Amino acid sequence: MQRLTHNISTGADILEQDFTQAMLRLNQGDQATHQTLINALEEIKRTADAAGRYAPYFARARTTLKDAGKPPHILENIKVSWSYRESDTKRPSGKPEVVWWSPTVHLPKVREEHTPEEKYLLTLHYAVMSCEQLALTCPSSTAPVAVGLLEQWVFFDEEDHYMHNMARLLRSHPGTWDSLSAQALAVLANSKHQVDRAGAAELLADTLGDRLSYQDAIAGFAQAAPALMFTRWAHTFEDMAALTPRITLRFLDGLLPHCERTQHGMGKLLGVYTQEYLRVHGAKHSANKSPQLSPEMIAWLNGFKGSSQAAKHARTILKAADS
């Protein structure tokens, strides 16, 4: 920004990358940056030569000022798919000994009609960027941060501190949250390290129903669920329930029906829900203080059969709901 305003004030050529970075940094809390740029452009407009040279930049700055704080539209078109590879070694049951999951981020193709800022976001090499670089990429949205985390996740070492930094940066990021951001939280909630899981729990507790809608959060977690470890999620939701039990219950009530009943660790995860449900909506609470289970949750719980830990939890919840 300093080099950009200096070049404008001295009449020097504007570097395209400087202007693009300035546009990307214009977010809700950065109106001063907008105005600094606009004032500088207004000043040099008085010179005929400068007016001609800077006209395209002036128009772009004006347009960006109108859309202050709005994430670039192309971010809505970023998609993520999860795929897996099975080991050749099989268990006696015939199932693979190991299954490796990995996410693939699908960025829209760059088109002529895209703005320079959009083209910039679509051509970044997210997989090699640091947390700090990702955080500065687009202050109006956490989506690029999520893309970086997802693209680098498969390369993580369990002792890597990348996710520690990611939780910290997401907490202070001013941008909007969506289902892509929620997938990043799902990965954080899956960390081996308690500090990362606690960070994910705090972020969910702070953002759900506010900056992150329940719909987007459920969609993001549900898409990543087959690839992640429910035993680790269980620890995350225990931490979250200690902070805000009712929000945790509401979120799990929406998420669990999208999860596979037989996935490893379901007994532990459903156990967290059972514990909180009995505590918050137990027999000591009157009916008018005890919200009902959603129809989707009831149908999902009724689908458990047998004597597994998860099935026992399901029957416990249904019995408590009917009492």
matplotlib code that plots the C-alpha trace (Angstrom):
import matplotlib.pyplot as plt

x = [0.0, 2.8, 4.5, 1.2, 0.3, 3.9, 3.9, 0.5, 1.6, 4.8, 3.2, 5.1, 3.7, 1.4, 2.5, -0.4, 0.4, 0.4, -3.0, -4.4, -3.1, -4.6, -8.0, -7.9, -7.2, -10.3, -12.6, -15.1, -12.6, -10.4, -12.4, -9.3, -7.4, -10.2, -10.3, -6.5, -6.5, -9.5, -8.0, -4.7, -6.5, -8.7, -5.6, -3.8, -7.0, -6.3, -3.4, -4.7, -1.8, -2.3, -6.1, -5.6, -3.0, -4.8, -8.4, -8.7, -7.4, -9.7, -12.8, -11.8, -11.2, -14.6, -16.3, -14.4, -15.4, -19.1, -18.6, -16.6, -16.5, -18.1, -16.2, -15.4, -18.2, -15.9, -15.2, -18.8, -17.8, -14.9, -15.7, -14.0, -14.2, -12.8, -11.3, -9.6, -7.0, -7.0, -4.0, -3.3, -3.1, -6.5, -7.9, -9.6, -12.9, -11.7, -11.6, -8.4, -5.8, -5.4, -7.4, -5.9, -8.2, -7.3, -9.3, -9.1, -9.9, -11.5, -11.0, -13.1, -11.2, -9.9, -12.1, -11.7, -14.7, -13.1, -11.7, -7.9, -8.6, -10.6, -7.9, -5.3, -7.3, -7.7, -4.1, -2.4, -0.5, -2.3, -0.5, 2.8, 1.6, 2.1, -0.8, 0.1, 0.1, -3.2, -4.7, -3.7, -4.9, -8.6, -9.6, -13.3, -13.5, -11.9, -12.4, -8.8, -7.5, -9.6, -8.4, -4.8, -5.5, -7.3, -4.6, -1.8, -3.6, -2.5, 1.2, 1.0, 3.2, 1.4, 3.9, 3.5, 2.5, 0.7, -2.7, -1.8, -1.2, -4.3, -6.7, -5.1, -5.4, -9.0, -9.9, -8.7, -9.7, -12.3, -13.8, -17.0, -17.4, -19.1, -19.2, -15.6, -14.5, -16.5, -14.5, -11.3, -12.8, -13.7, -10.0, -8.9, -11.3, -9.6, -6.1, -4.0, -3.2, -5.6, -4.7, -5.9, -9.1, -9.8, -9.2, -11.7, -14.2, -13.8, -14.2, -17.4, -18.8, -18.0, -19.1, -22.1, -25.4, -23.5, -20.7, -21.1, -24.6, -25.7, -26.5, -23.0, -21.4, -23.3, -22.7, -18.9, -18.5, -20.7, -18.7, -15.4, -16.8, -16.0, -12.3, -11.9, -11.7, -14.9, -12.9, -11.1, -14.2, -15.7, -13.0, -13.6, -17.4, -16.8, -14.8, -17.4, -20.2, -18.3, -18.5, -22.0, -24.0, -27.2, -25.4, -23.4, -26.5, -28.2, -25.2, -24.9, -28.6, -28.2, -24.8, -25.2, -28.0, -25.5, -22.9, -22.5, -23.8, -21.1, -18.1, -15.3, -15.7, -19.4, -20.0, -17.6, -19.1, -22.7, -21.7, -20.9, -24.3, -26.0, -24.2, -25.2, -28.7, -29.4, -27.8, -29.6, -32.8, -33.0, -36.0, -35.5, -36.3, -39.9, -41.2, -41.4, -37.7, -36.7, -36.7, -37.6, -35.2, -35.5, -37.4, -34.2, -32.4, -35.2, -35.2, -31.4, -31.3, -34.0, -31.7, -29.3, -29.5, -27.7, -25.7, -22.9, -22.0, -23.6, -26.8, -27.1, -26.6, -29.3, -31.8, -30.9, -31.6, -34.9, -36.1, -35.2, -37.0, -40.2, -40.2]
y = [0.0, 2.4, 1.8, 2.2, 5.5, 6.8, 5.9, 7.7, 10.8, 11.0, 10.2, 7.0, 3.9, 1.8, -1.8, -4.1, -6.4, -3.5, -2.3, -5.8, -6.3, -3.0, -4.0, -7.3, -5.7, -3.5, -5.0, -4.0, -2.5, -0.9, 2.0, 4.2, 2.3, 2.9, 6.6, 6.9, 5.4, 7.4, 10.7, 10.0, 9.2, 12.2, 14.4, 13.2, 13.4, 17.1, 16.4, 15.5, 13.0, 11.4, 11.2, 9.2, 6.9, 6.2, 6.1, 2.3, 2.1, 4.9, 3.1, -0.2, 1.6, 3.2, -0.2, -1.8, 0.9, 0.2, -3.5, -2.9, -6.0, -8.3, -11.4, -11.9, -13.8, -16.5, -17.8, -19.2, -21.5, -23.2, -26.9, -29.6, -33.3, -36.1, -39.3, -42.3, -45.0, -48.4, -50.4, -53.7, -55.4, -56.6, -57.6, -61.0, -59.3, -58.3, -54.6, -52.7, -52.4, -48.7, -46.1, -42.8, -39.9, -36.6, -33.5, -32.0, -28.3, -27.3, -23.7, -22.1, -21.5, -18.0, -16.2, -12.9, -11.4, -12.0, -8.9, -8.7, -9.5, -12.6, -13.7, -13.2, -15.5, -18.2, -18.4, -18.5, -21.6, -22.1, -25.3, -23.5, -20.4, -19.8, -19.2, -15.5, -15.2, -16.9, -14.6, -11.6, -12.9, -11.9, -10.1, -10.2, -14.0, -16.9, -19.2, -18.8, -19.7, -22.8, -23.7, -23.4, -25.7, -28.3, -28.4, -28.8, -31.2, -34.3, -33.3, -32.5, -34.2, -34.9, -32.6, -29.8, -26.5, -25.3, -26.0, -24.3, -21.1, -21.7, -21.7, -18.5, -16.7, -17.9, -16.5, -13.0, -13.0, -10.3, -12.1, -14.1, -17.8, -20.4, -24.2, -24.2, -22.5, -25.1, -27.9, -26.3, -26.3, -30.0, -30.7, -28.6, -30.6, -33.8, -32.8, -35.1, -32.1, -31.0, -27.4, -27.5, -29.3, -26.8, -24.0, -25.6, -25.9, -22.3, -21.1, -23.1, -21.8, -18.2, -18.3, -20.7, -18.9, -15.6, -15.4, -19.1, -20.3, -23.7, -24.8, -24.0, -25.5, -28.8, -29.0, -28.5, -31.0, -33.5, -33.4, -34.0, -36.5, -39.8, -38.8, -37.9, -39.5, -39.4, -40.2, -36.9, -35.1, -36.4, -34.6, -31.4, -31.5, -32.3, -29.1, -27.2, -28.5, -27.2, -23.7, -23.8, -27.0, -26.0, -24.7, -28.0, -30.0, -28.1, -28.5, -32.2, -32.7, -31.3, -33.0, -36.5, -37.6, -36.9, -39.2, -42.9, -44.9, -47.6, -45.3, -46.1, -43.9, -43.3, -44.8, -42.2, -39.3, -40.2, -40.7, -37.0, -36.1, -38.6, -37.2, -33.6, -34.4, -36.2, -33.3, -30.5, -32.1, -34.8, -35.8, -32.9, -30.4, -29.6, -30.2, -26.6, -26.2, -29.3, -28.8, -31.9, -33.9, -33.1, -35.6, -36.3, -37.1, -39.4, -41.3, -41.6, -42.9, -45.4, -46.8, -48.2, -52.0, -54.5, -54.1, -51.7, -48.8, -46.4, -48.4, -48.3, -44.6, -44.2, -46.1, -44.1, -40.8, -42.0, -43.3, -40.0, -38.1, -40.1, -39.7]
z = [0.0, 0.8, -2.5, -4.3, -2.7, -3.2, -6.9, -7.3, -5.4, -7.5, -10.8, -11.2, -12.9, -10.8, -10.4, -11.1, -8.2, -5.8, -6.8, -6.7, -3.2, -2.2, -3.6, -1.8, 1.5, 1.4, 4.0, 6.5, 8.9, 6.2, 5.0, 5.6, 2.9, 0.5, 1.2, 1.0, -2.4, -3.6, -2.4, -4.1, -7.4, -7.1, -6.6, -9.7, -11.8, -12.1, -14.4, -17.8, -18.4, -15.0, -15.5, -18.6, -17.2, -14.0, -15.3, -15.3, -11.7, -10.6, -11.9, -10.2, -6.9, -7.1, -7.8, -5.0, -2.6, -3.3, -2.6, 0.6, 2.7, 0.2, -0.7, -4.4, -6.0, -7.4, -3.9, -3.9, -6.8, -5.1, -4.6, -2.5, -3.1, -0.9, -2.2, -0.7, -1.5, 0.2, 1.2, -0.5, 2.9, 4.1, 7.4, 8.0, 7.3, 3.9, 4.7, 3.9, 6.7, 6.0, 4.1, 3.1, 2.5, 0.8, -0.3, -3.7, -4.1, -7.4, -8.3, -11.1, -14.3, -14.9, -17.4, -19.3, -17.5, -14.0, -12.3, -11.6, -8.0, -8.9, -11.3, -8.5, -6.1, -8.8, -9.7, -6.2, -5.2, -1.9, -1.0, -0.5, 1.3, 5.0, 7.4, 7.5, 3.7, 3.5, 6.1, 4.1, 0.8, 1.2, 4.4, 3.3, 3.4, 5.3, 2.2, 0.9, 4.4, 4.3, 0.8, 2.0, 5.0, 2.9, 0.2, 2.7, 5.1, 3.3, 3.7, 7.4, 9.9, 13.2, 15.0, 12.5, 14.1, 11.0, 12.4, 15.7, 13.7, 11.5, 14.6, 15.9, 12.5, 11.9, 15.3, 14.3, 10.7, 9.8, 6.8, 6.3, 7.0, 4.8, 4.3, 3.0, 6.2, 8.1, 6.4, 7.6, 11.1, 10.7, 9.9, 12.9, 15.1, 13.9, 15.0, 17.2, 19.4, 22.1, 21.6, 18.0, 18.9, 21.7, 19.2, 16.9, 19.7, 20.7, 17.1, 16.6, 19.8, 18.9, 15.2, 15.0, 14.5, 13.9, 11.3, 10.4, 9.8, 11.1, 7.6, 6.3, 9.4, 9.0, 5.3, 5.8, 8.6, 6.9, 3.7, 5.5, 8.0, 6.1, 6.0, 9.7, 13.1, 15.2, 18.3, 17.9, 17.0, 20.3, 22.3, 20.3, 21.0, 24.7, 24.9, 23.0, 25.2, 28.2, 26.6, 25.2, 25.6, 23.8, 20.7, 20.7, 20.9, 18.2, 15.9, 16.5, 16.1, 12.6, 11.8, 13.1, 10.7, 7.8, 9.3, 8.6, 11.6, 11.3, 10.9, 13.5, 16.6, 16.2, 19.7, 21.2, 19.3, 19.9, 23.6, 23.8, 22.4, 24.8, 27.8, 27.0, 25.9, 29.2, 31.2, 29.4, 28.3, 31.0, 33.2, 35.6, 32.9, 32.1, 28.7, 27.8, 28.5, 26.6, 22.8, 20.8, 18.7, 15.0, 12.9, 11.0, 14.2, 15.4, 12.2, 12.2, 15.8, 15.1, 12.4, 14.9, 15.5, 17.7, 20.8, 19.8, 22.0, 19.5, 19.3, 23.1, 23.1, 20.4, 22.5, 25.6, 23.8, 22.3, 25.7, 27.3, 24.6, 25.1, 28.9]

ax = plt.figure().add_subplot(projection="3d")
ax.plot(x, y, z, "-o")
ax.set_aspect("equal")
plt.show()
